[in-house]
Amino acid sequence: MSDDASERRKEWLAKADVLIEALPYMRQYAGQAIVVKYGGHAMGDAALSDAFARDIVLLKQVGLHPIVVHGGGPQIGAMLERLKIKSEFIDGLRVTDQETVEIVEMVLSGSINKQIVSAINAAGGFAIGLSGKDGNLIHCDKAKRTKRDPDSNIEKVLDLGLVGEPKTINPHILDLFDASDITPVIAPIGVGPKGETLNINADTVAGAIADAVGAKRLMVLTDIAGVLDQKGGLVAEMTPKQARAMIKDGTIDGGMIPKIETCLKAVEGNVEGAVIIDGRVPHALLVELFTEGGAGTIIRGG
């Protein structure tokens, strides 16, 4: 046997060993719903997007039921700027008027959603794009935020416009996909109390859907390794109590707070575990699910 053939054989054997090591985890997750919030750098990089699509196809192939919920903030911002439409944010939520929500829906339910669907289909899967308006999937209340005046101490209700908070999730259409080879890809658009179109934070939608379907895992892709301690080290696992303490003492701050709050709400509902994962790492989903060490920070219920 030539040296090249010998090296190839070693590579094949190494790959076989990896599959054998992953088998117990595949069995553990078989038949379970996995909700993945897809966004950040992972969605804007072509190579990472292709890797993500292959990961989703593999999860479906080995018996899991992945549900993808995607964001699109940078793409929405770019389109609004291109059309010279100004927008502002309050507590991380885009203030949305009628003109803006039409652009938001066009970008989220249109170009972004179909790009993800096409990537999964090109990788050998069978994906279908949806928004929360399809099949009455997501009914919302209008989101409200309050701000306390420091002088008068009076709390003022801030109007965010056409921004929603999920009130009810109708999982019927998602249950149908479980029994098929279809992977749903969901844009965070919902229906309001009067039938109006509402823009929803994608993390919030992913958490609400994970709770509604009783997902085994909620997996939130971010642009950092996970939750970091005060020395900058990765926290591999935490309880809800520990997570709240880290928010209180400032270890968890900024944009990570709403992500952790989404995870906490999910695990205090019907989700077994919620994970913050670095979406910049190729195949991070597979490493988290099918290896002992995992790839991010997991918060477990209980």
N, C-alpha and C positions, 0 to 999 in steps of 0.2 A: 504494500500500500504506500502510495506517494506521501510526502510530507503534507502537501495541500489537502489530499483526501483525508489524511489523519486529523488535520486541524478542523476540517468541516465536520467530521464525525464527532469531535469533541464539542463543537458548537451545538450540534443537534442533540447530543446527550445532555448538555447544559440546559437547553430549552425544555427537554423532556423533564428534567429535574424540577424546573420552575413550575411546569404544569402540575406535576405530582404534588408539590408543596402547596399549590393554590387550590387543589381539589377539595380539602375540607371546608375552605371558605366558600367555594362555589356551592357546595351542598348546603351550607348554612343559609345562604341568601337565595337559593333556588325558590322560585315562586313568589318572591317578595317584591314589593314596590320600592323603588329607589327614586327619590325626587332630587334632581340636580338643578341648582340655580347656576346658569351659565352666563358669564359676563366678564368684564374687565379685560386685561391684556390678552387672555386666552382667546377671546372672541375676535380680537383685532389682528392677530398674527396668523398668517396663512398656514404655516407648518403646525402650529398648535391647534388650529381649527380642524385640520385634517386628522391629527392625532385624536382630538376629542371625538370626532365623528366615528373613527374606528373603535374607540373605547365603548361608545354607546352601542354600536353594532355587536361588539363582543359580549357586552352585558346581556343583551337580548338573546344572543345565540346560546349562552350557557344557562338560560332559564330565569334571569331576573326580569323585572318589568320596569325599565327606566322611563321616567317622565321628565322631560326637559322644560324648564321655565327660563326664559332668557330676558336680559335687559337690553339696553341700547342707548344709554344716556349720551355718550360722546357722539353717536351718529345723529341723534335727535338734535343735539346742540349744533352740530355742523350744518344740518339742513335749515334750522331756524336762522342761523347766521347768514347762510346763503340767500335765504328769502328775506333777510333784514327784518326778522321778527324778534323783538326783545323778550327775554324771559328772566325771571328771578327765582330764587330758591328760599324756602323757609324750612328750617330743620331738615335739610336734605331733600325736601320735596319740591318739585318744580311747580310754581304757581301756573295754572293752566286755564286759559280762556278758550272760547270756542274755536278761534283761529288756530291756536296752538294745539288743541287736542286733535284737530284734523290732521295736522302734520305728524303728531305723535303716533296716531293710529296708522297713518300711511307708512311711516318708517318701521314701526314695530311689527305690525301685522303683515306688512308688505315685504319690503326688501330684506330686512334682517331675518324674519321668520323663514322666508323661502330660501335664503342662503344656507341656513342651518339644515333645513329639510333636504335641500339638494345635496349637501355634503354628506349627510347620513345615508341617503339613497345611493350616492356615488360609491360609498364605502361598502355597499352590499346590504344595507338595511332597508326598511320600509317605513319611512316616516311620513307623518301627516301634520301640517301646520294648523293651529287653532288659535283663537283668542278667547278671552273669557266671555265674549258675546255668543260664541258658538255653543249651541245646545244648552243655553242658559247656564253655562259653567260657573261664572262668577257674578253673584249679585253683591252690590256694594252699597254702603252708606257713603255720603260725602265726608271726606276727611276734614277734621277740624284740629287746629292748633291754638293754643292760648299763650298770651304773653302778659306778664305782670308789669304794670307801670311802676318804676322804682320810686317815684315821688308820691303818687296817690295810693299805691298798693292795690289798685283796681286791676282785676284780670280782664283782659280784652280778648275776644274771640277773633282770630285771624281768618280771613277768607282765602282759601287756597284755590278757589275756582273749581274746575272740573277734575278734581283729584279724589280718588276713592280709597276706602278701606274695605277689604272683603268682609261681607256680612255672612253670606252662606255660599258654600261650594256644593255644586250638584255633581257628584262623582259618577253619575250613571254612565255618561259617555266614556269616562276613563275606565270604568269597569269593563266596558265592551272591548276596549283595546287589550286588556289583560288576557283575554281569551283568544287573542289573535297574535299575529307577528308584527303588529303596527306599533310604532313608537310615537307618542304624541309630543309635539313641540309647541309650547304655549306662550303666546305673547301676553304681557300683563295689561290687558285692556278689559274693563268690566262694564256691567250695566248698572246704572244708578236707579234710585227710587222711582223716577219718572221715565225710565227707559233711556236716559241720556248716556252717552259714551263717557266713561271715566278712565283717566290715567291712574295706574296703580304702581307703587314701588315693587320691583320684581322680587326682591328678597321676601317681602311680605306675602306676595302671591305664592311663592314657592313654599313658605312655611304653612300657609293656610291649606294648600293642596296636600302637602305631606300629612298634615293632621287629618284631613278629610278622608284620605285613602288608607290611613293607618300605616304609613310607610315605615319600613325597617330602618331606613336612613334618609335624612335630609342632608344634602351635600352642597355647601355654598362655596363656589370657586371665587377666590379673591386674588389680589395682587401682592399678598404677603404670605409667609410660610404658615401662618396660623396665629394663635394668640401667643404673645411673647410676654415673659415675666419681666420684672424690673431690671434684670441684668441682660435682657435681650435674648434669652434662651427660649426655645419653643416649649410651650406647655402641651404635652401630648394628650392629657385627659384631665377633665375637671367635672365637678358636680355643679348643679345649679347654684348651690350656696356659695361655692368658691368663685363662680363667675360673677355673682352679684357683689361679693366682697372686693373683687378686682376692679369692678366698675366704680364702687364707692371710694376706693383708695386711689383711683386715677391710673392704675396699671393698664386697664382697658379704657381707651378714650377715643374721641373723634368719631370717624366713620365706622369704627369697629363696634361701637356701642349698639346701633340699631341692628347690626347683623347678629350680635350675641343675643339681643332681646328677642329677635325672631326665632333663634335656636331655642331659647329658654321656653318661649310660648309653645313651640312644637313638642319639646320633650315633656312638658307638663301636660300635654294633650295625649295624642295617640301615637307619637313617634318614639321609637326605641332610643335612637341616638341621632344627634345632629353634629356635623363635622364642618369646620372651617378649613379649606384646602387651598394650597397655592396653585392656582390655575396656570401659572407660568411654567410649571414643571410638566414635561410630557408624560402622559399616562398616569398622572397623579391619582385619578379615580381608581384605576386598577391596583395601584400600590396600596391605597387606603383600604380597599375592600378585600384584597386577596393576599395580603402579607401580614405577618404578625406585628411588625412595627408600625404599620399605617403610614400616613403621609401628612397629617395635619393635627388639629386640635379637636377632640371629640368631647361633647357634652352628653351625658347619658341621663335619662329620666330617673326619678326616684330620689 
